[in-house]
């Protein structure tokens, strides 16, 4: 039989990132290409203990169908933590538990965008978000990301040029892939522009708890107060476990109620066992102390990678200096071809993600690449960066 | 801020079934409205033991990100079981692990249908499938379900009238809501029509393992052989645990590869812990013996409900006699208004699902209602059916 696929899916290719991941099956490759949290960030002993308790004390609740919006006590935990740690407490908001932050992005796009609509985003941006937009037939429109965030005037222009834009997707804190945190002034200016156009901002904040240097910057969600202009998304993937797939979205109630309808037909609900487990961890253990340990781990690993980059890269290869999160972004000067550099690095046994992967235009060229420091060992960080450094000095 | 929702989601209302579920918070209500497996069907002790072993032996693999297509050993288990128990073994097929069968339905629609396309289905049919189609902007077109299955000629007419149909969605075995199993002859005829039009069949078989009387009928997937015309979907929800959200789709490789792309942006992957758990249960325990226990349980419960219906319903109220699955379908004569009957039943403390819920046209009227026997206690089955019987004899 011949298969005719929907236009939105037919146009999607397996991403370059997948091709790189294939080569990672080779254990001799040093990988800076992952987006994984360190396995050391999983509180395995506590999870083992709680899992046993759940199955001994409330097995039926943990194994039976549950409600789409999520486990009530966990939704309350999220609300309390957003209020206490992030100053987020809008009267008209509700929370939905999602299958990781990824589902939050996809559902928001689905409820806000018709096929042919646009989503404005930073360029570069998270490949999973770009593909979520594409899979709903929505077109990502990039606004270049600078050190302080996207230019509010460029955002304003993009919104004027694209009246079909239904959402502004941003990762203001410890940006993936760029490792940048936008400034408070930038966030205020961006919010002002979004409000002037009446387009909601989707603030993706999966790494928000992982600051290891510098001072917290207010989230756009906090700055928005009770205005209802920001959809806020985060996840337990980077602080408890990525594989359990538990994230959440907090947004104005009308948006959440539509997301509940859309989620119900995607998976009925997020696996309830791990929702209960997240709640019990928050309730019975010290989440802050656990996160402090992850922050220290990433501070050390990021510091090591930054020192190695300073020592090894050619002096005209700039890279970002993240205050948290998982990623560093390097940009090669014009004498390099970015795609060729990434291929050469892989030949010498080091995997990085080419910058083009994170562009809105799938045929784009980029001379940047993304480095991850949370997954590789310290030894591999030193060894791998040395190889990258040699490559930058050969031209 | 004013929110503009996508056309496909804006048109979706919270289903009648949700409204009924709200009233179920009242413990004095006898509910025949659920679609839940019996909690007695969960192998809780084994799950507790395996969960402990996974976290002791392979915690990192169970808590870290994993691959979108699903855990390799579980995909192999599915393949082996489909081959050994159902005679399904097409050379060109692949399997994807999904977040329950629900995600399988939704992904298939997403990869095959543009907005405005149609999906042909039995009428009545599973509300979760109808809403999955609607959420993708696809229009469900119903073909009336009879005792032997849908009329192949009516299917042929529907496909002629709707050249925009991209999928035929069927639940041939222990149908939800109708409790019907279509005949072998019907399946062959339906497959022939689908092939003639070049439209793939989505065979949803969540209850296929739950036969408690009669003889197995070949799945349409088996009848299709290597022709690649059938997408087959099932789940562990009804045999191990519904709350863990683990299901699967087996279909021609080109379809699965598109579903992998579409799933990656919905949730990256299904929670890996429970994929490993399913694999270890299949590998180390006796799944067939476990299922035999569930079959006996449902045989007893269904038998009790059928006897109660015989004894209590007015003689002109027909109902189906399922050979498996979870549901019985009752149809009231014309002197009743179906919606009013359901409301009256609820007032007297018995919840059933009105037939209109399962219709393609959201404004449809139906004089049928769905009964579930897997969840209520034996005492409640007797008590609740008695109340329904009284209502059928009052007009």
Interface residues (C-beta under 8 A of the other chain):
Chain A: X1 X2 X3 X4 X5 X6 X7 X8 X9 X10 X12 X14 X35 X36 X37 X39 X42 X44 X47 X48 X51 X52 X55 X56 X59 X60 X61 X62 X63 X64 X65 X66 X99 X100 X102 X103 X105 X106 X110 X111 X112 X113 X114 X115 X117 X128 X131 X132 X134 X135 X137 X166 X195 X198 X200 X227 X228 X229 X237 X241 X242 X243 X244 X245 X252 X254 X255 X257 X258 X261 X262 X264 X265 X266 X267 X268 X269 X270 X271 X272 X273 X274
Chain B: X1 X2 X3 X4 X5 X6 X7 X8 X9 X10 X12 X14 X35 X36 X37 X39 X42 X44 X47 X48 X51 X52 X55 X56 X59 X60 X61 X62 X63 X64 X65 X66 X99 X100 X102 X103 X105 X106 X110 X111 X112 X113 X114 X115 X117 X128 X131 X132 X134 X135 X137 X166 X195 X198 X200 X227 X228 X229 X237 X241 X242 X243 X244 X245 X252 X254 X255 X257 X258 X261 X262 X264 X265 X266 X267 X268 X269 X270 X271 X272 X273 X274
